[in-house]
Structures are given as C-alpha cells and as structure tokens.
Amino acid sequence: MAHEELPPINITPGAIRFNTDSMKLEYFRIGMEGENSGSYAGIGTLAAGEWVQITTTSPDIQTGGTRGLFMGGHNEPDPSSVFDIIDYVNIATTGNAIDFGNLISSEQEANACSSSTRGFYFGGDPAENTIETVVISSTGNATDYGDLTATSKTGIGMANATRGIAYLNNGNTINYFALAATGSGIDFGDATFSGGSQGMAGASSTRGVFGGTFISPAANANLDFITISTLGNGADFGDLTTAKYAGSGASNSTRAVFMNGYTGSAKTNNIEYITISTLGNSVEFGDTTAANYYTAGSASPTRMVSAGGGDPFSNIIEYIQIPTTGDATDFGDLTQKRRHLDACSNGHGGLG
C-alpha cells in the first residue's frame, strides 16, 4: 500500500521507490488489494494503485524450471474413485508425473490458479466454497486458505502475480483473492454469461480471458475478458472456433491456448488460441494426439501441457510450444488415469 504522505492519486504507474521499512525496491501498479478496493473500480484511474515488491525469484531458481501441478479428479466406473492426488511435472522437460502430496480431501470438478510460489485449488464436487493452497517449490499436502463467497462446482480459475480470479458457476459471480495472504474471496463483478460450467481460461499480467462453457442445454463459444487489477464486470472478447466446454486452457504472457473439449455431441482434438491483448475470435493452432475432454492444462512461458481426460479415462500428458502453431506431442503419464482434474503452474502468463 502507498504511504499516506504520497497518495496514490499523485503516482504514475511504473514508478519505483525504495521502502525503508522493508529495505526492498517496490514499483507502483494500477490495482489495489483489500476491502476498500471497491471504491476504485475502473480502468486507467491512478487512484486504483498499490506498491508491489520487486523480486528476483523465478521458476528456474525455485524448482529448476516451471512446475505444472495436476490436482484431484476421478476414475469411473467406480463412483467412489475420487482422488486427493497432486502430481507434478517439470514443464521444460518430458517424462512421467511425480507424486507431490495430497489435497485436504478427495475432490473433483474444482478449479485452480497460482502465483509464482503458491498453487490454489478451489470449489469442487460436492459443491464447496473452500480454497486450498500448496507451496509449488516444495512437495507436501494442501492446507486451508479460506472460502469463496459461494459454492462452486466446475468453475473457472486464472491469476496474475498478486490476484487469483474465480468464476463461480452457480450464477455469473466472479471472486478475487490475494495470493500472498490467507482469507476469503471478495466479489469482483459479473460475467456476461450465467451458470457456465467446465470452462477454460488464460491470463496475462493485466488481463484474464475465460469462457468455452456448458450453459444448459448447449455448449457455448463465448469468451469474456476482465482487467485483473481492477473491479468490474466481464466484457465480450470474441468466440472460440467451435462451441465447446470441458477442455484445457493455459497461457503465456501473450497467448491463451484452448485444447480439446466437448461440443455436446462429440469430443474434439482441436487446439485454438487467442492473443490476450487484443479482441477477436480464436484461431486454429493444431490438433492434440487424440480427441478428449475433461482435461486440465498449465503453462510455462514457452510450453503448455495438458493431461487426463475421460471416455476413455486417460493418464496421458501432452504438450505444445505456445509461440508457434502445430500439433501436440506426447509428454508422459500422470500417476493415475482420471478426469475432472485441475492444474496450475509457477510460470504461467499471468506472472509476466
């Protein structure tokens, strides 16, 4: 937060200062965390700002490369086969996933987001409002973070370096929460669509894009966008090439990629992408190794990995190079076949 003697209204975004209390360099960015941020809704106002510590940490320093985490899920035909599994991979390499730890309880149909240090898993089936967290650079079990404003099953998650964003599928509500703290979700605004489930998302450090949902009785191609550091409602971004849901979404700082999905009558193997800083419809990228749905994706600055899926249940992990276009390539296997799992990483596009 800015000091009272230097109010935010007088500070230009991008300004740098040395904080004599913390002995750290900080920069000023648009967007204010905390309960009073509702009075600063909007884009481009210098009142909506905060000082953020400049760090030199990176996924390479923390974990030897970007880590992708795959959490929860289930494997039919046994309806009791819901898992508390957390797997991880090093996205820069190829190979099979490794056991990370466990969720607080067995979960499926939740969603996830992350900072450069922590992963967050929220909602789920049965419909819950809980948020769990793990430290990505270590291994170990999830701990309780707080609660969303309402329950959410098959919602949508994305984040930048400081804020997690959660679309709750029991209406059109969007929550946010501070990634460096513990606490509860706070109302952000509303999406243009209501009751959308099993969607996909990607983010840059400033903008989140999400959509590709099931809205009874059909799949929906609509994509919304928000400015993560502000408060406000979603706005129309464009459309996917095909109306579908239950695919994987992930991003680097410029592109969001959407893989696989279900059209309502068939599973797909298509991969499409958008340029996050623009508006418009998605563009064809390539194909996955097989048609699939109920998958989960995470990303580094250069790669997206997607894993799991159903019908038949899968443990396959595959990857693409985000800056190019082309077909997916086999990466390795999860520790367990499962669908309705969720994923995050410590190197995605929302981290800059």
C-alpha positions as CSV (number, residue, x, y, z in Angstrom):
1,M,0.0,0.0,0.0
2,A,1.2,3.6,-0.7
3,H,2.1,5.8,2.3
4,E,-0.3,8.5,3.3
5,E,2.2,11.2,2.6
6,L,2.4,10.1,-1.0
7,P,-1.2,9.4,-2.0
8,P,-1.9,7.1,-5.0
9,I,-3.6,9.8,-7.0
10,N,-0.2,11.5,-7.5
11,I,1.8,8.5,-8.5
12,T,2.4,7.3,-12.1
13,P,2.1,3.6,-12.7
14,G,5.6,2.1,-13.1
15,A,7.2,4.5,-10.6
16,I,9.9,2.9,-8.4
17,R,10.8,3.6,-4.8
18,F,13.0,2.1,-2.0
19,N,10.9,1.1,1.0
20,T,13.0,2.0,4.1
21,D,10.8,-0.2,6.3
22,S,11.2,-3.4,4.3
23,M,14.5,-2.4,2.7
24,K,13.1,-3.6,-0.6
25,L,12.6,-2.0,-4.0
26,E,9.0,-1.5,-5.0
27,Y,7.1,-0.4,-8.1
28,F,3.7,1.2,-8.4
29,R,1.0,-0.6,-10.4
30,I,-2.7,0.0,-11.1
31,G,-5.0,-2.0,-8.8
32,M,-5.5,-2.1,-5.1
33,E,-5.9,-5.2,-3.0
34,G,-8.1,-5.1,0.1
35,E,-11.6,-4.4,1.2
36,N,-11.6,-0.8,0.1
37,S,-10.8,-1.5,-3.5
38,G,-14.4,-1.4,-4.5
39,S,-14.3,2.4,-4.5
40,Y,-11.5,2.2,-7.2
41,A,-13.3,0.2,-9.8
42,G,-12.4,1.1,-13.4
43,I,-9.5,1.2,-15.8
44,G,-6.9,4.0,-16.0
45,T,-7.5,5.8,-12.8
46,L,-4.4,6.5,-10.8
47,A,-6.4,6.2,-7.6
48,A,-6.5,2.4,-8.1
49,G,-2.9,1.6,-7.2
50,E,-0.6,-0.2,-4.9
51,W,3.2,-0.6,-4.3
52,V,4.4,-4.1,-5.1
53,Q,7.8,-5.5,-4.1
54,I,10.3,-6.2,-6.9
55,T,11.7,-9.7,-6.6
56,T,14.3,-11.7,-8.4
57,T,12.8,-15.1,-7.9
58,S,11.9,-17.3,-10.9
59,P,10.7,-20.8,-11.5
60,D,14.2,-21.7,-12.6
61,I,15.6,-20.6,-9.2
62,Q,12.7,-22.2,-7.2
63,T,12.3,-25.5,-8.9
64,G,14.8,-25.8,-11.8
65,G,12.1,-24.8,-14.3
66,T,8.3,-24.2,-14.4
67,R,6.4,-26.8,-12.4
68,G,2.9,-27.9,-13.5
69,L,0.6,-29.4,-10.8
70,F,-2.3,-31.7,-11.5
71,M,-4.8,-32.0,-8.7
72,G,-7.8,-34.1,-7.8
73,G,-10.1,-35.9,-10.3
74,H,-11.9,-39.2,-10.5
75,N,-11.9,-42.5,-12.4
76,E,-15.1,-44.3,-13.3
77,P,-16.8,-46.8,-13.4
78,D,-16.4,-46.8,-9.6
79,P,-18.2,-43.7,-8.4
80,S,-16.2,-43.7,-5.2
81,S,-12.9,-43.4,-7.1
82,V,-12.4,-39.7,-6.4
83,F,-8.8,-38.7,-5.7
84,D,-6.9,-36.4,-3.4
85,I,-3.8,-36.8,-5.7
86,I,-1.5,-33.9,-6.5
87,D,1.1,-34.8,-9.3
88,Y,3.7,-32.5,-10.7
89,V,5.9,-32.3,-13.8
90,N,8.8,-30.0,-14.9
91,I,7.2,-28.4,-18.0
92,A,10.6,-27.8,-19.7
93,T,11.3,-31.5,-19.9
94,T,9.3,-34.6,-20.8
95,G,8.6,-37.6,-18.6
96,N,6.0,-39.1,-16.2
97,A,4.4,-37.1,-13.4
98,I,5.7,-37.4,-9.8
99,D,3.7,-37.5,-6.6
100,F,3.6,-34.1,-4.9
101,G,1.2,-34.7,-2.0
102,N,-2.5,-34.7,-1.3
103,L,-5.5,-32.3,-1.2
104,I,-7.3,-31.9,2.1
105,S,-9.9,-34.3,0.9
106,S,-10.7,-36.3,-2.3
107,E,-12.1,-33.8,-4.9
108,Q,-13.1,-33.4,-8.5
109,E,-14.6,-30.7,-10.7
110,A,-12.9,-27.9,-8.9
111,N,-10.6,-25.3,-10.4
112,A,-7.1,-23.8,-9.8
113,C,-4.9,-20.8,-10.2
114,S,-1.4,-19.9,-8.9
115,S,1.2,-17.3,-8.2
116,S,5.0,-17.9,-8.7
117,T,5.1,-19.5,-5.3
118,R,1.7,-21.0,-4.4
119,G,-0.9,-23.1,-6.1
120,F,-4.6,-22.7,-5.2
121,Y,-7.4,-25.3,-5.6
122,F,-11.0,-24.1,-5.1
123,G,-14.6,-25.3,-5.1
124,G,-15.4,-28.8,-6.3
125,D,-17.8,-31.7,-6.1
126,P,-19.6,-32.0,-3.8
127,A,-20.2,-28.2,-4.4
128,E,-17.9,-26.4,-2.0
129,N,-16.7,-22.9,-1.3
130,T,-13.3,-23.9,0.1
131,I,-9.9,-22.7,-1.2
132,E,-6.8,-24.9,-0.6
133,T,-3.2,-23.9,-1.2
134,V,0.2,-25.6,-1.7
135,V,3.8,-24.2,-1.9
136,I,4.8,-25.1,-5.5
137,S,8.6,-25.2,-5.0
138,S,8.3,-27.9,-2.3
139,T,6.2,-31.1,-2.1
140,G,3.6,-31.8,0.5
141,N,-0.1,-31.7,1.3
142,A,-2.5,-28.8,0.7
143,T,-3.6,-26.5,3.6
144,D,-6.8,-24.4,4.1
145,Y,-6.6,-20.9,2.6
146,G,-10.2,-19.6,3.1
147,D,-13.6,-19.5,1.4
148,L,-15.2,-18.2,-1.8
149,T,-18.3,-16.1,-1.4
150,A,-20.4,-19.1,-2.5
151,T,-20.1,-22.7,-3.5
152,S,-18.8,-23.5,-7.0
153,K,-18.5,-26.7,-8.9
154,T,-16.7,-26.8,-12.3
155,G,-15.9,-23.1,-12.1
156,I,-13.0,-21.3,-13.9
157,G,-9.7,-20.0,-12.5
158,M,-6.9,-17.7,-13.6
159,A,-4.4,-15.3,-11.9
160,N,-1.8,-12.7,-12.3
161,A,1.1,-12.3,-9.8
162,T,-1.0,-10.9,-7.0
163,R,-4.6,-11.8,-7.5
164,G,-6.5,-15.1,-8.0
165,I,-9.7,-14.9,-10.0
166,A,-12.5,-17.4,-9.6
167,Y,-15.6,-17.6,-11.8
168,L,-18.3,-19.3,-9.7
169,N,-20.6,-21.4,-11.9
170,N,-23.7,-21.1,-9.7
171,G,-24.5,-17.8,-11.2
172,N,-22.4,-15.2,-13.0
173,T,-20.3,-14.2,-10.0
174,I,-16.6,-13.5,-10.2
175,N,-14.5,-13.6,-7.0
176,Y,-10.9,-12.5,-6.4
177,F,-8.4,-13.2,-3.6
178,A,-4.9,-12.0,-2.7
179,L,-2.4,-14.8,-3.5
180,A,0.2,-13.7,-0.9
181,A,-2.2,-13.8,2.1
182,T,-4.9,-16.1,3.5
183,G,-8.6,-15.1,3.7
184,S,-11.8,-15.3,1.8
185,G,-12.9,-14.5,-1.8
186,I,-14.2,-11.0,-2.5
187,D,-16.7,-10.0,-5.1
188,F,-15.1,-8.8,-8.3
189,G,-18.1,-8.4,-10.7
190,D,-20.2,-10.5,-13.0
191,A,-19.5,-12.4,-16.2
192,T,-21.6,-11.8,-19.3
193,F,-22.9,-15.4,-19.1
194,S,-24.6,-17.1,-16.1
195,G,-24.3,-20.7,-14.9
196,G,-21.5,-21.6,-17.3
197,S,-19.6,-24.7,-16.2
198,Q,-16.4,-26.6,-17.2
199,G,-14.8,-23.5,-18.9
200,M,-11.3,-22.7,-19.9
201,A,-9.1,-19.6,-19.1
202,G,-5.8,-17.9,-19.7
203,A,-4.2,-14.6,-18.5
204,S,-1.5,-12.0,-19.0
205,S,-0.3,-9.9,-16.1
206,T,-3.1,-7.4,-16.8
207,R,-6.0,-9.3,-18.5
208,G,-7.9,-12.6,-17.9
209,V,-9.8,-14.3,-20.7
210,F,-12.3,-17.1,-19.9
211,G,-15.2,-19.0,-21.5
212,G,-15.9,-22.1,-23.5
213,T,-18.6,-23.3,-21.1
214,F,-21.6,-25.5,-20.9
215,I,-24.8,-23.4,-20.4
216,S,-27.8,-25.7,-20.3
217,P,-28.8,-27.1,-22.7
218,A,-25.8,-26.5,-25.0
219,A,-22.1,-25.7,-25.3
220,N,-21.1,-22.0,-25.5
221,A,-18.4,-20.5,-27.7
222,N,-18.4,-17.1,-25.9
223,L,-15.2,-15.7,-24.3
224,D,-15.2,-12.9,-21.7
225,F,-12.3,-10.7,-20.5
226,I,-11.6,-8.7,-17.4
227,T,-8.8,-6.4,-16.2
228,I,-7.4,-8.4,-13.2
229,S,-6.1,-5.4,-11.2
230,T,-9.5,-3.6,-11.2
231,L,-13.0,-4.5,-10.3
232,G,-15.9,-4.8,-12.7
233,N,-17.9,-7.0,-15.0
234,G,-16.7,-9.1,-17.8
235,A,-16.9,-7.9,-21.4
236,D,-17.1,-9.7,-24.6
237,F,-13.7,-10.8,-26.1
238,G,-14.9,-12.9,-29.1
239,D,-15.7,-16.6,-29.7
240,L,-14.0,-19.9,-29.9
241,T,-13.8,-21.5,-33.4
242,T,-16.3,-24.2,-32.1
243,A,-18.8,-24.1,-29.2
244,K,-17.4,-26.5,-26.7
245,Y,-16.6,-27.0,-23.0
246,A,-14.5,-29.2,-20.7
247,G,-11.2,-28.6,-22.4
248,S,-7.9,-27.3,-21.1
249,G,-6.9,-23.6,-21.0
250,A,-3.5,-22.1,-20.3
251,S,-1.3,-19.2,-21.4
252,N,2.0,-17.4,-21.6
253,S,2.1,-13.6,-21.4
254,T,0.8,-13.1,-24.9
255,R,-1.3,-16.1,-26.0
256,A,-4.0,-18.2,-24.4
257,V,-4.4,-21.7,-25.8
258,F,-7.5,-23.9,-25.5
259,M,-7.2,-27.6,-26.1
260,N,-9.7,-30.4,-26.6
261,G,-13.3,-30.2,-25.2
262,Y,-16.8,-31.5,-25.8
263,T,-19.3,-29.9,-28.3
264,G,-22.3,-31.5,-26.7
265,S,-22.3,-34.4,-29.2
266,A,-18.6,-35.2,-29.7
267,K,-15.2,-34.8,-28.0
268,T,-12.7,-32.8,-30.0
269,N,-8.9,-32.8,-30.7
270,N,-8.7,-29.2,-31.9
271,I,-6.3,-26.6,-30.4
272,E,-7.0,-22.9,-30.8
273,Y,-5.5,-19.7,-29.5
274,I,-6.1,-16.0,-28.9
275,T,-3.8,-13.0,-28.5
276,I,-4.7,-11.8,-25.0
277,S,-4.0,-8.1,-25.6
278,T,-6.5,-7.9,-28.5
279,L,-10.1,-8.7,-29.0
280,G,-11.5,-11.2,-31.5
281,N,-12.2,-14.8,-32.3
282,S,-9.8,-17.7,-31.6
283,V,-7.6,-19.0,-34.4
284,E,-6.7,-22.6,-35.3
285,F,-3.4,-23.8,-33.7
286,G,-3.3,-27.6,-34.4
287,D,-4.5,-30.9,-33.0
288,T,-4.0,-32.9,-29.9
289,T,-2.9,-36.6,-30.1
290,A,-6.5,-37.7,-29.7
291,A,-10.0,-36.3,-29.2
292,N,-10.5,-35.8,-25.5
293,Y,-12.4,-33.8,-22.8
294,Y,-12.4,-33.2,-19.0
295,T,-8.7,-32.4,-19.3
296,A,-6.6,-29.9,-17.4
297,G,-3.8,-27.6,-18.6
298,S,-0.9,-25.5,-17.2
299,A,1.9,-23.5,-18.9
300,S,5.4,-22.1,-18.8
301,P,6.4,-19.0,-20.9
302,T,7.0,-21.4,-23.9
303,R,5.0,-24.6,-23.3
304,M,1.5,-25.7,-22.4
305,V,0.9,-29.2,-21.0
306,S,-2.5,-30.8,-20.9
307,A,-3.3,-34.0,-19.0
308,G,-6.0,-36.5,-18.1
309,G,-9.5,-36.8,-19.6
310,G,-12.4,-39.2,-19.9
311,D,-14.1,-41.6,-22.3
312,P,-11.8,-43.5,-22.1
313,F,-10.2,-42.3,-18.9
314,S,-6.7,-41.2,-19.5
315,N,-3.3,-40.6,-17.8
316,I,-1.7,-39.1,-20.9
317,I,0.2,-35.8,-20.7
318,E,0.9,-33.9,-24.0
319,Y,2.4,-30.6,-24.8
320,I,2.7,-27.8,-27.4
321,Q,5.1,-24.9,-28.0
322,I,2.9,-21.8,-27.3
323,P,4.8,-19.3,-29.5
324,T,4.4,-21.5,-32.6
325,T,1.5,-23.4,-34.1
326,G,1.3,-27.2,-34.6
327,D,0.1,-30.5,-33.2
328,A,0.6,-31.7,-29.6
329,T,3.3,-34.2,-28.7
330,D,3.4,-36.9,-26.1
331,F,5.0,-35.7,-22.8
332,G,4.5,-38.7,-20.4
333,D,1.8,-40.0,-18.0
334,L,0.1,-39.0,-14.8
335,T,0.4,-41.3,-11.8
336,Q,-3.3,-42.2,-12.2
337,K,-5.9,-42.2,-15.0
338,R,-8.5,-39.6,-14.2
339,R,-10.8,-36.8,-15.5
340,H,-12.3,-33.7,-13.9
341,L,-8.8,-32.8,-12.5
342,D,-7.4,-29.3,-12.4
343,A,-4.0,-27.7,-13.0
344,C,-1.8,-24.7,-12.3
345,S,1.9,-23.7,-12.6
346,N,4.5,-21.3,-11.2
347,G,5.4,-19.9,-14.7
348,H,2.2,-19.1,-16.5
349,G,1.4,-15.9,-18.5
350,G,-0.3,-14.0,-15.7
351,L,3.1,-13.8,-13.9
352,G,4.5,-11.6,-16.7
